[in-house]
Amino acid sequence: MKNFNVMFFIICFFATSTSASAGFLKLVPEILILEVKDAFIIKGKVSNFGDETAQDVRLELIESGLIIKNFGSLPAGKGKQVFTNATREQLGVKEEGSYYIPVLIFYRDLTGRAYSASHLIATSTNTKKSGISEIRSPVSLSIKRENSQRAEFDMVQTTSVVVNFQNTSNESQEIEIVPITSNEIAIKPSASTNRLSLTPKSQQEFTLNIENLSGLSGSKYQIFVMIRGTYLGKHYSEYTSLLVHLVTEEEQNYLPLILVAIALLFAAYGFMRYRKKAA
């Protein structure tokens, strides 16, 4: 038991050596975007699931820059409603079909530091009586993973990710690649264009370069990779996502060693228990 207590202490030390207790903010939108006549209604609410009050909270459209609503402050555990109109031009809706609309929640903590989080809201045009429920994308996409089943990447300052695209149709597809993320992160394609031509039943890879602009070490940022195109006369949109975990250079160098040390400690404990039972 004494040996177990010692190992437990060491494991706890390793597990907590790179963390710090502090308040946190987590703002989540529950938004619907519905077409009514020649405009769209944006309704829902934004809730604070953190443990401190968020300041200067606002919801905005990423591509047009339109501020949907200024919420002011948002206390922990509370939510505020939004109900407003937007035009097709403001949402970027040009053709009939299905869309993902990128929105951004901007806020500040009690010290005044700015944060943001990106989200995608699904919508579709329904001007005709029959309506358009959903246009299925003929192109699928996924993040290329190395030695992991999760699309999560540690990053000190910069990193690169590879996105796989597959055209499942029997027709050529022209797609636009649209990376969506927070203000603290920058994403640039390694190619000179963000458009891709896919021949029938083909696959291609596309590299995105990611850079930390103002994110805090220890934070995780979700990145969406969205595509847009036209198929069978209708607009379609699809996406995949990944997480970047901002770490210090020391954490990136020593974290694998810490994990190995913990694994060895557990193995040693198991071996000692085996010897004790065998004696």
N, C-alpha and C positions, 0 to 999 in steps of 0.2 A: 504493500500500500504506500509505503514511503517513496519507493521508486516511482510509482504512478503519480504521486503528488508533485514530485520534482519535474517529471516530464510534462505534466499538465500545466505547471507554471511556465515552463519554457515555451510550450506551444502557445499559450495565451500571450506571452511577451511578443513572440514573432507575429501573431495575428493582429496585435493592436499597435505595433511599433510604427506603422505608417498611417494611422488614423488619428483623428482628433474630434472630440465632441463639440458640436456647435449647432445652432439653430439652422433649419433648412426651409426652403420654399419649394413647393411643387404646385404649379398652377395648371389645371387641366380644363380644356374646353369641351362642352357637350353642345355642339352646334349642328343645326340643319340648314341647308341652303336649298330652297324650293322655288321653282319658277312659277310665277303667277302672271298671266298675260305676257306683257313685254318686259317684265322686270323679274328680279329674284328677291325673295324674302330671306333674310338671315336672322335666325332666331335660336335661342338656347341660353346657356349660361356659362360662366367661367368660375370655377371653384378653386379655393386654396386648400390643398391637402397637406400643407406644411405645418410648422409649429410656431410661426411668427407672422406678423402682418406684412403683406406686400404693399409697396408704395408705387404710386404713379403707374398703375396697371392700365394697359390698353391692348385692344385686339385690332389687328390690321391685316390687310391683304398684302402679301409679300410682293407680288409682281406689279401691282398698280400703286402701292404705297398708300392706299385709302385707309384711313383710320376708321374702323367700324364703330368703335366706342371707346371712350375714356371712362374707366371705372373709378379712378381715384385710388383710394386705399382699399385693400381687401383683407380683412382679419383672418387669422387661422381658423380653419374649419367652416368658413362661410363661402357663399357663392352669390354672384350678382347676375341678373338677367340682361340679355341683349335682344333687341328686336328692331331691325332696320331694313331698308331696301338697298339694292345695288343694281346697277345696269349690267347688261351683257358686256359692254366695253370694259367696265371696271373689273369684272370677273375674268375677262379674257375669253368669253364664250363667243365664237364666231360661226361655228357650224353646229348642226343638229347632232346630238349624240351624248356620250358620257364623259364626265370630267372629274378630275380631282383638283380642288381649289386650295392652294397653299396659303395658310394663315400663320400669323406670328403673334405670340403673346409676349409683350414687353413688360418688365417690371423692375423695381429696385428693392433692395433689402433696407433694413433700418439704418445702415451706414451710408446709403445713397449709391451703392454700387449697382450698375445696370446688368440685367440678365435678360435672356430671351429664350423662347422655345418654339420650334416650328411644328406644324401639324398639317395634315391633309384632310379636307372635307369632301366627301363624294357628293356629286349632284349630276343631274341629267336634264336635258331639255324635254319638254312635254307639251309643245304648242299644239300638236295635233291631238285629236280626240283619242286615237289609239294609244298615244303616249309612247315613250321610249323608256323601258325599264332599265336596260343595261346593254351596252355594246361590248361584247367580249373582245379582248385584245388578241390579235393574232401573233403578237410578239411577247414572249415571256422573258424575264430577266432575273438574275440572281447574283449575289455577291460571291466572288471566288474566295473560298476559305482555305487556309493552310494550317494543318494540324489541329483543327477545331471544328466543331459542329455549329458554333455560334458565330454570327457576324459581328464580332466585337474586337476592336483593335486598340492596343495601348499606343499612346502617342505622346512624345515629349514636346515637339514643336511641329513636325511635319510627318506625314506618312502618305502612302499611295495605296489605293484599292483597285482591284480589277473587277469589272462588272461583265458578266456573261449575258449575251443576248441571243435568243433563238427564235427564228421565224418559223412558226408551226404551220403556216399557210402555204398554198401552192402558187401564191402571187408574190411579187417583189414588194417590199415594204420600205417606205421612207419614214424614219422616225426622228423626232427631236428629243434630245436628252436634256432633262432639266433637274439639276441637283438642287435640293431644298434643305436649308439648315438654319441654325441660329446666327445672330449677328456676330457672335464671338468666334465663329469658324468661317474660313474661306475655302471654297472648292473651285478648282479649275481643271478642265479637261486637258490631258496631255496632248491631244490632237489640236489642230488649228480650227476645228469646227465642232459644234455640239450636235451635228446631224449625222445620221448613219443610214447607209443603204444596205438592205439585206435581200439577197436573192432568195428564191423559194427554198424552204426547208434547210436554211443555212444557219450557221452560228458565227458570232464574232465576239471579240473581247474589246473592252474599252476601259482605259485607265483614267482614274480621277486622282488628282493631287490635292491633299487636304492640309490646311495650315491653321494652327491656333493663333488667333489674333489677340484675344483678350480673355480667354477662358481661364478659370482657376484650376490649379492642380488638384486632382481628386474628383473633379466633376466629370459627368458623362453627358455627351451630346448625341442626340439622335440625328442621323442624316438620311434623308429620303432621296432616292434616285428615281425620278419619274420620267416616263416616256409619253409622247403624244404623237398621234398619227391619224390617218383616215383609211377606213376599210369598208368596202361595200357601200361607199357613199356616206358613211357616218363617222363622226369623230370618236376616237377611243383614247383612253388613258390607262396606264398601269404603273405600278411602282414596286420597289423593294426598299429595304432599309438596313442600316447598320448603326452600331454605336461606336463612338470613339471615347476612350477613357484617358483623360489627361493625367499623366504621371510625371514625376521628376526623373531625371537621368539616373539617380541613385536607385529609385524604385524599379526602373526598367532593368537595371543591371543585377539587382539583388533579389528581386521577387522570385525568379526561378530557383535560386539557391535556397531561399526560405522554404519553398514548397518541397524541395528535395529533402531538406533537413527535417521537416515535419513528417514526411513519409518514412524517413529512416527511424525517427523516434517511435513511431507507431509499430514499425517492424521489430525494433528492439524490444519494445514492451510485449509484443506478441510472443517473441522468442523466449523471454524470461518467464512468461506465464506457462508456456509449453514445457520448459525445463522443470518448473516447480511442480507441475502435475505429473511429469514423468518420474520425478524423484521419489 
